[in-house]
Amino acid sequence: MIRFGPAGAADSFAAMGYKKTAQMPEYLEKMGLTAFEYQCGRGVRITDEAARALGEHFRQRDIAVSLHAPYYISMSSLDEEKRLGSLRYILESARAVTAMGGRRIVIHAGSTAKMPRAEALELALDTFRRAIAALDEAGYSQVIPCPEVMGKLGQLGDLSEVLAMCGVDERMLPCIDFGHLNARTFGTLRTQADYAAVLDAIENAIGLDRARQIHCHFSKIEYTKNGGEKRHLTFADTVYGPEFEPLAEEFYRRGYSPVVICESAGTQAEDAVLMQNAYQKAALAGEKA
């Protein structure tokens, strides 16, 4: 089953009178969405008790929850203490998402700093190996680390690097951020064939079964030729892209069941609904073909 939902609270959450995160499941149900990504970018601050209560409401409404780990994580840092700190953030994220009843945690690998990209990747691979061991030791072997494709050119996490990270352990799944990928390649995702090439690369790297379950982020993103990603936009954008409809058609054609999280700027819930509608339209057309 393919699922759609927002990253964090859209502007309409407060506009509709909601005030507390505990009300998010009710809001999502009203919007007709079936996934949610809890944001811990500035640290994991939710208590176990609150996470369990929130998770029970998600479970009752059949909403799949994932968690975005803190932005402070740097799997590729030259500083050993920073990498050890990253392991602690991952364990804190695992604790919180487990209490919520979820399994997936989205992780930024870090920057390349002044290192060659290959050297930064080797450091990240080593840290991910240690993260898997730490998760196992702490009793979180069910948690699925999802390294994210990043949008800025100086960040570690192009498509090939993320797929290499997912080679560390079979439980790992890539978080394919198609907006980031489009931004760091300066607008190359335009057609269904463009998306098909990306999905082919994923299948070749991690196999069809894992590829069908990938974690996805999607938004339109402004970019520059010098640095890649500049800022997240809404689906009202007609300049930068990418468009979701060709990807919806390719997801349906391949029988994928990903979780698709929208990261639009303020309209992430509404734009998630638009993606869900586009997928349903593609599925209906496919059934008639």
MOCORDA-V39768 format. One record per backbone hydrogen bond with DSSP energy under -0.5 kcal/mol. CO is the residue of the C=O (numbers start at 1). NH is the residue of the N-H. If there is no record, write none. Layout:
# MOCORDA-V39768
co:CO nh:NH
co:CO nh:NH
This chain:
# MOCORDA-V39768
co:3 nh:260
co:4 nh:34
co:4 nh:35
co:5 nh:262
co:6 nh:8
co:6 nh:37
co:10 nh:13
co:10 nh:14
co:11 nh:15
co:12 nh:16
co:13 nh:18
co:14 nh:17
co:20 nh:23
co:21 nh:24
co:23 nh:27
co:24 nh:28
co:25 nh:29
co:26 nh:30
co:27 nh:31
co:28 nh:32
co:28 nh:33
co:29 nh:32
co:34 nh:64
co:35 nh:6
co:36 nh:38
co:36 nh:66
co:37 nh:8
co:38 nh:40
co:38 nh:68
co:40 nh:43
co:41 nh:71
co:43 nh:45
co:47 nh:51
co:48 nh:52
co:49 nh:53
co:50 nh:54
co:51 nh:55
co:52 nh:56
co:53 nh:57
co:54 nh:58
co:55 nh:59
co:56 nh:60
co:57 nh:61
co:58 nh:63
co:59 nh:62
co:62 nh:64
co:64 nh:36
co:65 nh:103
co:66 nh:38
co:67 nh:69
co:67 nh:106
co:68 nh:40
co:70 nh:73
co:74 nh:77
co:78 nh:80
co:79 nh:83
co:80 nh:84
co:81 nh:85
co:82 nh:86
co:83 nh:87
co:84 nh:88
co:85 nh:89
co:86 nh:90
co:87 nh:91
co:88 nh:92
co:89 nh:93
co:90 nh:94
co:91 nh:95
co:92 nh:96
co:93 nh:97
co:94 nh:98
co:95 nh:99
co:96 nh:100
co:97 nh:101
co:97 nh:102
co:98 nh:101
co:103 nh:144
co:104 nh:67
co:105 nh:146
co:106 nh:69
co:107 nh:148
co:109 nh:75
co:109 nh:76
co:110 nh:156
co:112 nh:115
co:116 nh:120
co:117 nh:121
co:118 nh:122
co:119 nh:123
co:120 nh:124
co:121 nh:125
co:122 nh:126
co:123 nh:127
co:124 nh:128
co:125 nh:129
co:126 nh:130
co:127 nh:131
co:128 nh:132
co:129 nh:133
co:130 nh:134
co:131 nh:135
co:132 nh:136
co:133 nh:137
co:134 nh:138
co:135 nh:140
co:136 nh:139
co:140 nh:143
co:143 nh:145
co:144 nh:105
co:145 nh:173
co:146 nh:107
co:147 nh:175
co:151 nh:229
co:152 nh:155
co:154 nh:112
co:157 nh:150
co:158 nh:162
co:159 nh:163
co:160 nh:164
co:161 nh:165
co:162 nh:166
co:164 nh:167
co:165 nh:168
co:169 nh:172
co:174 nh:176
co:174 nh:215
co:175 nh:149
co:175 nh:177
co:176 nh:178
co:176 nh:217
co:177 nh:181
co:178 nh:182
co:179 nh:183
co:180 nh:184
co:181 nh:185
co:182 nh:187
co:183 nh:186
co:188 nh:190
co:191 nh:195
co:192 nh:196
co:193 nh:197
co:194 nh:198
co:195 nh:199
co:196 nh:200
co:197 nh:201
co:198 nh:202
co:199 nh:203
co:200 nh:204
co:201 nh:205
co:202 nh:206
co:203 nh:207
co:207 nh:211
co:208 nh:212
co:210 nh:213
co:211 nh:214
co:212 nh:257
co:214 nh:259
co:215 nh:176
co:216 nh:261
co:217 nh:178
co:218 nh:263
co:220 nh:233
co:222 nh:230
co:222 nh:231
co:224 nh:228
co:227 nh:153
co:228 nh:224
co:231 nh:222
co:233 nh:265
co:234 nh:237
co:241 nh:221
co:244 nh:247
co:244 nh:248
co:245 nh:249
co:246 nh:250
co:247 nh:251
co:248 nh:252
co:249 nh:253
co:250 nh:254
co:251 nh:255
co:251 nh:256
co:252 nh:255
co:258 nh:3
co:258 nh:260
co:259 nh:216
co:259 nh:261
co:260 nh:5
co:261 nh:218
co:262 nh:7
co:264 nh:266
co:264 nh:268
co:266 nh:11
co:266 nh:12
co:267 nh:271
co:268 nh:272
co:269 nh:273
co:270 nh:274
co:271 nh:275
co:272 nh:276
co:273 nh:277
co:274 nh:278
co:275 nh:279
co:276 nh:280
co:277 nh:281
co:278 nh:282
co:279 nh:283
co:280 nh:284
co:281 nh:285
co:282 nh:286
co:283 nh:287
co:284 nh:288
co:285 nh:289
